Amino acid sequence: MEDLTKQDQKVPKLPIPGERNILITSALPYVNNVPHLGNIIGCVLSADVFARYCRLRGYNSLYISGTDEYGTATETKALEENFDHFGRTSTPQQTEVCQDIFKKLLHNDCLAENSIQQLHCDKCNRFLEDRFVEGTCPRCHYDSARGDQCDKCGQLLNPIELEDPKCKVCKETPRIRETSHLFLDLPLLKDRLKEYINVASEKGCWSQNAVHITKAWLNEGLKQRCITRDFKWGVPVPHDGFRDKVFYVWFDAPIGYISITKCYTPDQYEKWWKNPENVELYQFMGKDNVPFHTVMFPSALLGTGENWTLMNNISVTEYLNYDKDKFSKGRGIGVFGNDAKLTGIPVEVWRYYLLTNRPEGSDTEFTWSDLQTKLRSELVGNLGNFINRVLSFIAKPPGGYGGIIPEAAGADSDALTLELAENVGRHVEQYIEAMEKLKLKQGLKLATSTSSEGNAYLQGSQFWKLYKEDRPWCSIVIKTSVGLVHLLACLLEPYMPSFSARVLEQLNLPHESIKSLCDVNKVKRPWEIVADGHKIGEPKTLFTTLKDEEVESLRKKFGGTQADRGKCTK
């Protein structure tokens, strides 16, 4: 997925001297299954929120993502589905960039050749890569651990470490054989890597879990890491003696960020990727991807000796669990992207719930009852209630303003309004600070606090009485409140863009108007945000609650695994 608007497709975005140039990536999901909600919140959704925020702030930003079409997960899925042929899903640009980095590492003596032990399935007549193997985890004894990682305890594994390993394709027990591979010499690169990590983690913005995971890898001592595999699907290794092999996915996949940018702007991608003086690189992912982005990927780039744009800022999520179990693409557990659409729950509700439940400091839990509660109390009861009260009152022909925004003479001398403005201005400043530090969950909480302030302001002023008793003061309250409605559309656009679009439609204002976030001083005078005399659109309900029976139905429908659900529908 590339950050392409219609204008971008004609004229690719490039770094602009003197401006803040931000390159954003989200971890590339395997194409072996539709991403589940845990995948979505960890990388794509979080990066999308930050990219939208950057646009609101007027930064020159480019958001790059895509799908990891190589790797064991992809070929495993294809074999399970009994495909005889892989469709061509790779790009020449990926092969070109990946092989070019490899050749420079080879030229700089940053690679080594070694023999390793791998599991070989005699029945399938092939070496089995990480995800072609399942067995019992030697650490926690979970009996469905993958060859590369245990889904239960998170331990990174080597397939030969599994107890009672089985070939995932034919279910036979494989045997250990030796095979030759190429390795990235991390010990040779450790000094340069440590210098980079120390500077980037101190000067940039690294989530605490990213720092801990990276330092743990360094403290354990860096070892040579294999970058090739006995595999048929992937970028071929351009080196004698290894031409029947492909690059290992951890080496190949992060390079995809570069090749996707090269597809976007073929002749000028290096202006983004070899321009560290003028480009800030932000990367979003789940915690299991951290070492590949903070240790392996930068080591490979450093080893080339070229002036690459290395990651300055990294936002890493913990696990989002599903009703006391872990989301798992491999096992088909949880709610997946296509499932979310089938529920009929609006996309803005899904985005809000996932982001307010974003597992930033620790694992969080997805439950249907919690989604129901947050929808009812936070979206319907707080946010939707405030906006509907304000716009419905303005729209009233008798007893309101007939859809026309009134004047607010004397707003800057009204004590209650000035107190509100001060509180809202402080929240917006804190919102910007949180977003700049990639604290997206905190940013969302601060944004919705504006509607809480607005509801308290409406109650404190008793505007329904003022309309009859003190019309000028009532007009101040209403014009200030409609300014907050517009501000909410602005602050929440990164989180719930479809919600913001609906609010702007009801305000009868263009999308371009939400760029007011660039002017922080303006939000401190909310009565001036929407012009007097402006005619609003038609107020409509923004959110509806979920009934108990609907929640119970969803819980039952999405329990168990995808395979179990498929059996139930046959």
Phi, psi and omega per residue, in radians:
M1 nan 2.097 3.115
E2 -1.866 2.675 -3.104
D3 -1.439 1.438 -3.020
L4 -2.145 2.016 2.915
T5 -1.637 3.047 3.134
K6 -1.022 -0.653 3.139
Q7 -1.201 -0.706 -3.138
D8 -1.054 -0.638 -3.095
Q9 -1.118 -0.522 3.123
K10 -1.457 -0.794 -3.108
V11 -2.218 1.775 -3.110
P12 -1.016 2.494 3.061
K13 -1.195 2.391 3.065
L14 -2.324 2.727 3.075
P15 -0.995 2.469 -3.138
I16 -1.990 2.119 3.140
P17 -0.985 2.363 3.094
G18 1.517 -0.163 3.099
E19 -1.863 2.934 3.084
R20 -1.480 1.937 -3.088
N21 -1.810 2.065 -3.034
I22 -2.108 2.151 3.074
L23 -1.828 2.151 -3.039
I24 -2.063 2.312 3.044
T25 -2.244 2.641 2.966
S26 -2.148 2.539 -3.068
A27 -0.925 2.425 -3.067
L28 -1.419 2.004 -3.133
P29 -1.302 2.565 3.004
Y30 -1.103 2.676 3.102
V31 -1.652 0.258 -3.113
N32 -1.318 -0.179 3.092
N33 -2.889 2.816 3.022
V34 -1.128 2.358 3.136
P35 -1.037 2.443 3.052
H36 -1.530 3.045 -3.047
L37 -1.077 -0.544 3.077
G38 -1.132 -0.722 3.047
N39 -1.078 -0.767 -3.027
I40 -1.129 -0.801 -3.119
I41 -1.233 -0.554 -3.086
G42 -1.204 -0.582 -3.048
C43 -2.262 -1.227 -2.946
V44 -1.090 -0.856 -3.079
L45 -1.175 -0.752 -3.133
S46 -1.095 -0.766 3.127
A47 -1.145 -0.646 3.119
D48 -1.097 -0.722 3.108
V49 -1.054 -0.823 -3.109
F50 -1.163 -0.678 3.123
A51 -1.089 -0.728 3.116
R52 -1.152 -0.682 3.091
Y53 -1.065 -0.767 -3.131
C54 -1.039 -0.675 3.116
R55 -1.148 -0.705 3.120
L56 -1.085 -0.573 -3.130
R57 -1.465 -0.085 3.107
G58 1.445 0.286 3.110
Y59 -1.337 2.603 3.058
N60 -1.469 1.656 -2.993
S61 -2.106 2.618 3.080
L62 -2.306 2.188 -3.111
Y63 -1.888 2.057 -3.085
I64 -2.026 2.279 2.998
S65 -2.671 -2.944 -3.112
G66 2.955 -2.754 3.054
T67 -2.137 2.492 3.074
D68 -1.472 1.788 -3.030
E69 -1.590 -0.108 3.069
Y70 -1.821 3.065 3.045
G71 1.865 2.890 -3.033
T72 -1.154 -0.597 -3.113
A73 -1.065 -0.687 -3.114
T74 -1.185 -0.835 -3.112
E75 -1.209 -0.623 3.086
T76 -1.020 -0.831 -3.127
K77 -1.082 -0.706 -3.126
A78 -1.119 -0.729 3.132
L79 -1.173 -0.673 3.116
E80 -1.122 -0.552 -3.140
E81 -1.520 0.043 3.065
N82 1.151 0.629 3.050
F83 -1.290 2.455 3.052
D84 -1.702 -0.248 -3.060
H85 -2.574 2.345 3.020
F86 -1.498 2.277 2.984
G87 -1.218 2.698 -3.095
R88 -1.340 1.850 -3.124
T89 -2.018 -0.010 3.125
S90 -1.546 3.061 3.101
T91 -2.205 2.595 3.048
P92 -1.042 -0.549 -3.132
Q93 -1.128 -0.660 3.118
Q94 -1.135 -0.777 3.108
T95 -1.065 -0.781 -3.101
E96 -1.097 -0.865 -3.095
V97 -1.171 -0.778 -3.110
C98 -1.082 -0.822 -3.132
Q99 -1.193 -0.573 3.113
D100 -1.151 -0.750 3.087
I101 -1.109 -0.726 3.110
F102 -1.038 -0.813 -3.103
K103 -1.103 -0.639 3.113
K104 -1.217 -0.674 3.067
L105 -1.114 -0.708 3.112
L106 -1.116 -0.762 -3.140
H107 -1.117 -0.585 -3.109
N108 -1.575 0.216 3.106
D109 1.006 0.658 3.121
C110 -1.720 0.123 -3.139
L111 -2.097 2.681 3.119
A112 -2.406 2.666 3.106
E113 -1.861 2.278 3.134
N114 -2.533 2.789 3.023
S115 -1.710 2.481 3.108
I116 -2.319 2.820 3.064
Q117 -1.633 2.305 3.105
Q118 -2.334 2.754 3.073
L119 -1.395 2.347 3.139
H120 -2.154 2.276 3.096
C121 -1.677 1.971 -3.122
D122 -1.181 -0.601 -3.122
K123 -1.170 -0.737 3.114
C124 -1.468 -0.207 -3.124
N125 0.969 0.943 3.137
R126 -2.796 2.674 2.953
F127 -1.259 2.467 -3.090
L128 -1.734 2.111 3.102
E129 -1.460 3.029 -2.961
D130 -0.682 -1.002 -2.995
R131 -1.531 0.052 3.005
F132 -1.473 -0.055 -3.062
V133 -2.123 2.420 2.967
E134 -2.302 2.593 3.139
G135 -2.995 -2.795 -3.112
T136 -1.673 2.277 -3.141
C137 -1.164 2.254 -3.139
P138 -1.238 -0.230 -3.092
R139 -1.639 -0.904 -3.063
C140 -1.965 -0.087 3.088
H141 1.173 0.416 2.997
Y142 -1.170 2.297 -2.946
D143 -1.568 0.102 3.092
S144 -2.229 0.646 3.133
A145 -1.262 2.501 3.058
R146 -1.415 2.908 -3.129
G147 -1.228 -0.296 -3.132
D148 -1.848 -0.405 -3.062
Q149 -2.882 2.554 3.064
C150 -1.578 2.145 -3.137
D151 -1.167 -0.420 -3.061
K152 -1.445 -0.881 -3.083
C153 -1.802 -0.175 3.100
G154 1.453 0.020 -3.107
Q155 -1.135 2.256 3.012
L156 -1.274 2.402 -3.016
L157 -2.270 2.785 2.901
N158 -1.831 2.391 -3.062
P159 -0.920 -0.592 -3.095
I160 -1.283 -0.172 3.096
E161 -1.410 -0.313 -3.105
L162 -1.133 2.484 3.018
E163 -1.549 2.432 -3.140
D164 0.885 0.982 -3.117
P165 -1.219 2.597 3.091
K166 -2.365 2.487 3.017
C167 -1.161 2.243 -3.070
K168 -1.236 -0.381 -3.109
V169 -1.452 -0.908 -3.052
C170 -1.894 -0.105 3.099
K171 1.231 0.164 3.092
E172 -1.421 2.800 3.097
T173 -1.459 2.107 3.140
P174 -1.391 2.922 3.084
R175 -2.111 2.804 -3.082
I176 -1.498 2.283 3.052
R177 -2.366 2.763 3.104
E178 -1.630 2.562 3.083
T179 -2.639 2.620 -3.089
S180 -1.599 2.454 3.130
H181 -2.530 2.928 3.074
L182 -1.768 2.497 -3.058
F183 -2.191 2.501 2.969
L184 -1.426 2.216 -3.043
D185 -1.469 1.407 -3.119
L186 -1.079 -0.667 3.093
P187 -1.020 -0.594 3.114
L188 -1.183 -0.510 -3.068
L189 -1.728 0.016 -2.956
K190 -1.065 -0.659 -3.108
D191 -1.131 -0.805 3.114
R192 -1.135 -0.683 3.142
L193 -1.133 -0.811 -3.129
K194 -1.079 -0.692 3.119
E195 -1.088 -0.790 3.114
Y196 -1.065 -0.834 -3.083
I197 -1.091 -0.777 -3.128
N198 -1.053 -0.768 -3.119
V199 -1.240 -0.844 -3.064
A200 -1.140 -0.719 -3.090
S201 -1.269 -0.399 3.111
E202 -1.560 -0.761 -3.097
K203 -1.476 -0.553 -3.135
G204 -1.559 -2.885 -3.139
C205 -2.048 1.783 3.118
W206 -1.960 2.265 3.057
S207 -1.115 2.642 -3.012
Q208 -1.050 -0.654 3.141
N209 -1.169 -0.556 3.079
A210 -1.131 -0.721 3.111
V211 -1.109 -0.821 -3.101
H212 -1.086 -0.808 -3.113
I213 -1.117 -0.749 -3.119
T214 -1.166 -0.791 3.131
K215 -1.114 -0.599 3.106
A216 -1.092 -0.714 3.106
W217 -1.114 -0.745 3.138
L218 -1.162 -0.720 -3.112
N219 -1.172 -0.544 3.116
E220 -1.279 -0.255 -3.127
G221 1.637 2.160 -3.103
L222 -1.310 2.420 3.115
K223 -2.120 2.800 3.048
Q224 -1.066 2.417 -3.096
R225 -2.060 2.259 -3.115
C226 -1.146 2.328 -3.137
I227 -2.041 0.090 3.122
T228 -2.207 2.848 -3.132
R229 -2.554 2.613 3.017
D230 -1.401 1.573 -2.899
F231 -2.607 2.749 -3.115
K232 -1.802 -0.372 -3.013
W233 -1.955 1.997 -3.130
G234 2.680 -3.018 3.098
V235 -1.379 2.128 -3.114
P236 -1.167 2.572 -3.141
V237 -1.461 2.080 -3.083
P238 -1.539 1.090 -3.089
H239 -2.623 2.324 -3.100
D240 -0.986 2.418 -3.119
G241 1.563 -0.191 -3.102
F242 -2.323 0.236 -3.046
R243 -1.248 -0.212 3.068
D244 -1.602 0.131 -3.125
K245 -1.993 2.939 3.074
V246 -2.223 2.928 3.119
F247 -1.305 2.484 3.109
Y248 -1.165 2.540 -2.995
V249 -1.044 -0.591 -3.095
W250 -1.187 -0.497 3.082
F251 -1.386 -0.712 -3.025
D252 -1.356 -0.763 -2.965
A253 -1.095 -0.853 -3.132
P254 -1.089 -0.472 3.076
I255 -1.139 -0.357 3.085
G256 -1.003 -0.548 3.082
Y257 -1.013 -0.734 -3.099
I258 -1.225 -0.793 -3.081
S259 -1.197 -0.582 3.088
I260 -1.137 -0.680 3.070
T261 -1.133 -0.652 3.101
K262 -1.131 -0.636 3.054
C263 -1.121 -0.639 -3.102
Y264 -1.239 -0.783 3.141
T265 -2.407 1.430 -2.933
P266 -0.912 -0.747 -3.023
D267 -1.654 -0.103 -3.018
Q268 -2.310 0.292 -3.115
Y269 -1.098 -0.481 -3.135
E270 -1.179 -0.320 3.074
K271 -1.154 -0.407 3.027
W272 -1.598 -0.730 -2.936
W273 -1.710 -0.169 3.048
K274 -2.260 0.940 -3.063
N275 -2.609 0.982 -3.051
P276 -1.138 -0.346 -3.138
E277 -1.268 -0.435 -3.035
N278 -2.131 -0.051 -3.089
V279 -2.193 2.325 3.028
E280 -1.795 2.220 -3.135
L281 -1.771 2.114 3.085
Y282 -1.947 2.298 -3.137
Q283 -2.228 2.419 -3.091
F284 -2.115 2.390 -3.098
M285 -2.942 2.985 2.963
G286 -1.481 2.866 -2.984
K287 -1.147 -0.408 -3.132
D288 -1.273 -0.182 3.124
N289 -1.699 -0.050 -3.002
V290 -1.020 -0.943 -3.066
P291 -1.055 -0.492 3.123
F292 -1.229 -0.451 -3.103
H293 -1.753 -0.419 -3.111
T294 -1.819 -0.285 -3.128
V295 -2.061 -1.090 -3.003
M296 -1.221 -0.903 -3.096
F297 -1.070 -0.885 3.102
P298 -1.103 -0.566 3.107
S299 -1.100 -0.738 3.131
A300 -1.110 -0.721 3.135
L301 -1.222 -0.730 3.102
L302 -1.079 -0.629 -3.113
G303 -1.152 -0.377 3.117
T304 -1.286 -0.346 -3.115
G305 1.376 0.143 -3.120
E306 -1.717 2.901 -3.015
N307 -1.565 1.223 -3.079
W308 -1.350 2.664 2.952
T309 -1.371 1.845 -3.130
L310 -1.647 2.745 -3.074
M311 -1.084 2.212 3.076
N312 -1.677 -0.623 -2.986
N313 -2.332 2.391 -3.095
I314 -2.433 2.292 3.116
S315 -2.036 2.109 -3.013
V316 -2.164 2.283 3.088
T317 -1.739 2.681 2.969
E318 -1.420 -2.819 -3.093
Y319 -1.563 2.424 2.924
L320 -1.678 1.998 -3.106
N321 -1.586 2.779 -3.092
Y322 -2.087 1.853 3.123
D323 0.790 0.963 3.058
K324 1.258 0.188 3.031
D325 -2.202 2.976 3.121
K326 -1.637 2.400 2.949
F327 -0.995 2.469 3.128
S328 -2.647 2.093 3.054
K329 -1.198 -0.740 -3.084
G330 -1.076 -0.694 -3.111
R331 -1.671 -0.087 3.085
G332 1.230 0.568 -3.110
I333 -1.790 2.295 3.071
G334 2.019 -2.983 3.095
V335 -1.743 2.203 -3.095
F336 -1.809 2.934 -3.059
G337 -0.941 -0.760 3.126
N338 -1.231 -0.543 3.071
D339 -1.078 -0.768 -3.096
A340 -1.011 -0.682 3.130
K341 -1.169 -0.677 -3.083
L342 -1.225 -0.349 -3.126
T343 -1.192 -0.395 -3.070
G344 1.446 -0.047 3.089
I345 -1.289 2.255 -3.074
P346 -1.021 2.602 -3.072
V347 -1.050 -0.606 -3.121
E348 -1.171 -0.523 3.088
V349 -1.215 -0.756 3.092
W350 -1.055 -0.822 -3.113
R351 -1.068 -0.795 -3.134
Y352 -1.061 -0.849 -3.064
Y353 -1.114 -0.772 -3.136
L354 -1.114 -0.700 -3.073
L355 -1.350 -0.595 3.070
T356 -1.280 -0.327 3.126
N357 -1.846 0.262 -3.060
R358 -1.023 2.168 -3.080
P359 -1.399 1.407 -3.044
E360 -1.479 -0.848 -3.095
G361 -1.770 -0.349 -3.137
S362 -2.761 2.961 3.099
D363 -1.083 2.540 3.052
T364 -2.168 2.937 -3.011
E365 -2.070 2.286 2.980
F366 -1.623 2.170 2.991
T367 -2.384 2.600 -3.135
W368 -1.156 -0.618 -3.140
S369 -1.193 -0.607 3.108
D370 -1.203 -0.693 3.078
L371 -1.057 -0.756 3.123
Q372 -1.057 -0.755 -3.112
T373 -1.152 -0.792 -3.127
K374 -1.171 -0.656 3.086
L375 -1.067 -0.802 -3.082
R376 -1.201 -0.841 -2.995
S377 -1.493 -0.677 -3.012
E378 -1.652 -0.713 -3.110
L379 -1.551 -0.874 3.134
V380 -1.299 -0.932 -3.003
G381 -1.263 -0.548 -3.090
N382 -1.829 -1.227 -3.018
L383 -1.141 -0.994 -3.108
G384 -1.095 -0.649 -3.134
N385 -1.099 -0.797 -3.123
F386 -1.087 -0.867 -3.087
I387 -1.092 -0.759 -3.115
N388 -1.164 -0.656 3.118
R389 -1.077 -0.785 -3.085
V390 -1.184 -0.904 -3.046
L391 -1.231 -0.628 3.124
S392 -1.142 -0.660 3.130
F393 -1.187 -0.714 3.112
I394 -1.110 -0.660 -3.045
A395 -1.297 -0.322 -3.096
K396 -1.026 2.249 3.063
P397 -1.256 -0.994 3.008
P398 -1.657 2.442 3.123
G399 1.384 0.188 3.111
G400 -2.594 -2.567 -3.038
Y401 -2.060 0.211 3.082
G402 1.063 0.470 3.103
G403 1.476 0.051 -3.092
I404 -1.866 2.277 3.123
I405 -1.207 2.195 -3.107
P406 -1.412 2.950 3.001
E407 -1.285 2.798 3.137
A408 -2.323 0.957 -3.133
A409 -1.079 2.285 3.097
G410 1.492 0.189 -3.123
A411 -1.065 -0.621 -3.081
D412 -1.356 0.098 3.062
S413 -2.120 0.094 3.124
D414 -1.575 2.123 -3.010
A415 -1.075 -0.796 -3.110
L416 -1.115 -0.695 -3.134
T417 -1.221 -0.691 3.121
L418 -1.157 -0.647 3.084
E419 -1.115 -0.767 3.084
L420 -1.047 -0.832 -3.102
A421 -1.048 -0.697 3.124
E422 -1.118 -0.773 -3.138
N423 -1.133 -0.780 -3.130
V424 -1.149 -0.737 3.109
G425 -1.042 -0.705 3.112
R426 -1.151 -0.720 3.121
H427 -1.083 -0.709 -3.127
V428 -1.160 -0.728 3.089
E429 -1.079 -0.718 3.107
Q430 -1.196 -0.611 3.081
Y431 -1.056 -0.839 -3.133
I432 -1.109 -0.734 3.117
E433 -1.073 -0.749 3.134
A434 -1.125 -0.769 -3.123
M435 -1.147 -0.671 3.115
E436 -1.130 -0.515 3.121
K437 -1.634 0.169 3.096
L438 1.132 0.447 3.067
K439 -1.598 1.318 -2.986
L440 -1.186 -0.630 3.127
K441 -1.110 -0.759 3.120
Q442 -1.157 -0.677 3.113
G443 -1.041 -0.720 3.126
L444 -1.147 -0.721 3.128
K445 -1.097 -0.723 3.139
L446 -1.189 -0.640 3.135
A447 -1.115 -0.814 -3.101
T448 -1.274 -0.307 3.077
S449 -1.129 -0.377 3.093
T450 -1.111 -0.681 3.100
S451 -1.246 -0.546 3.049
S452 -1.114 -0.766 3.084
E453 -1.076 -0.708 -3.132
G454 -1.127 -0.748 3.105
N455 -1.088 -0.731 3.117
A456 -1.131 -0.650 3.119
Y457 -1.123 -0.761 3.116
L458 -1.098 -0.772 -3.133
Q459 -1.158 -0.743 -3.110
G460 -1.128 -0.591 -3.117
S461 -1.465 -0.374 -3.048
Q462 0.883 0.985 -3.012
F463 -1.007 -0.519 -3.136
W464 -1.138 -0.475 3.051
K465 -1.439 -0.657 -3.095
L466 -1.072 -0.553 -3.100
Y467 -0.982 -0.623 3.136
K468 -1.595 -0.593 -2.990
E469 -1.653 -0.529 -3.087
D470 -2.664 1.353 -3.040
R471 -1.011 -0.715 3.127
P472 -1.054 -0.714 3.128
W473 -1.208 -0.669 3.100
C474 -1.042 -0.704 3.141
S475 -1.122 -0.644 3.075
I476 -1.071 -0.822 -3.115
V477 -1.076 -0.797 -3.077
I478 -1.208 -0.766 -3.126
K479 -1.172 -0.624 3.071
T480 -1.169 -0.737 -3.109
S481 -1.169 -0.669 3.117
V482 -1.200 -0.484 3.014
G483 -1.119 -0.674 3.092
L484 -1.171 -0.628 3.087
V485 -1.041 -0.797 3.105
H486 -1.126 -0.700 3.117
L487 -1.088 -0.691 3.098
L488 -1.086 -0.710 3.087
A489 -1.061 -0.605 3.130
C490 -1.279 -0.929 -3.084
L491 -1.108 -0.583 -3.059
L492 -1.642 -0.061 3.130
E493 -1.021 -0.721 3.090
P494 -1.081 -0.554 -3.080
Y495 -1.529 -0.774 -3.064
M496 -2.363 1.296 -3.052
P497 -1.061 -0.608 3.139
S498 -1.225 -0.592 3.045
F499 -1.097 -0.827 -3.135
S500 -1.068 -0.684 3.125
A501 -1.093 -0.690 3.130
R502 -1.201 -0.674 3.107
V503 -1.135 -0.767 3.125
L504 -1.096 -0.630 3.090
E505 -1.116 -0.723 3.123
Q506 -1.227 -0.489 3.061
L507 -1.411 -0.241 -3.069
N508 1.068 0.785 3.133
L509 -2.193 2.583 -3.121
P510 -1.304 2.778 3.139
H511 -1.041 -0.585 -3.097
E512 -1.060 -0.377 -3.078
S513 -1.190 -0.344 -3.095
I514 -1.337 -0.097 3.105
K515 -1.249 0.115 3.110
S516 -1.103 -0.230 3.110
L517 -1.098 -0.352 3.094
C518 -1.167 -0.426 -3.131
D519 -1.879 1.579 -3.066
V520 -1.154 -0.580 -3.128
N521 -1.125 -0.525 -3.103
K522 -1.133 -0.627 -3.085
V523 -1.252 -0.251 3.106
K524 -1.411 -0.043 3.036
R525 -2.260 1.201 -2.994
P526 -1.049 -0.415 3.133
W527 -1.213 -0.192 3.138
E528 -1.795 0.004 -3.052
I529 -1.221 -0.787 3.117
V530 -1.898 2.258 -3.037
A531 -1.200 2.502 3.047
D532 -1.208 2.600 -3.086
G533 1.563 -0.199 3.136
H534 -1.254 2.435 3.125
K535 -1.728 2.161 -3.120
I536 -1.424 2.970 3.071
G537 -1.501 -2.738 -3.092
E538 -1.598 2.110 3.098
P539 -1.167 2.405 3.108
K540 -2.432 2.746 3.098
T541 -1.129 2.318 -3.075
L542 -1.628 -0.589 -3.097
F543 -2.416 2.602 3.016
T544 -2.237 2.633 -3.069
T545 -1.358 2.876 3.013
L546 -1.752 2.291 3.115
K547 -1.361 2.749 -3.125
D548 -0.998 -0.722 -3.116
E549 -1.191 -0.540 3.074
E550 -1.183 -0.718 3.131
V551 -1.108 -0.783 3.138
E552 -1.105 -0.662 3.114
S553 -1.134 -0.729 3.123
L554 -1.168 -0.692 3.136
R555 -1.063 -0.755 -3.141
K556 -1.242 -0.696 -3.081
K557 -1.120 -0.640 -3.066
F558 -1.910 0.428 2.993
G559 -1.459 2.893 3.120
G560 1.216 -2.664 -3.117
T561 -1.867 2.918 3.091
Q562 -1.043 -0.669 3.140
A563 -1.090 -0.740 3.121
D564 -1.100 -0.716 -3.141
R565 -1.121 -0.667 3.125
G566 -1.085 -0.670 3.127
K567 -1.145 -0.640 -3.089
C568 -1.202 -0.456 -3.078
T569 -1.590 -0.097 -3.112
K570 -1.542 nan nan
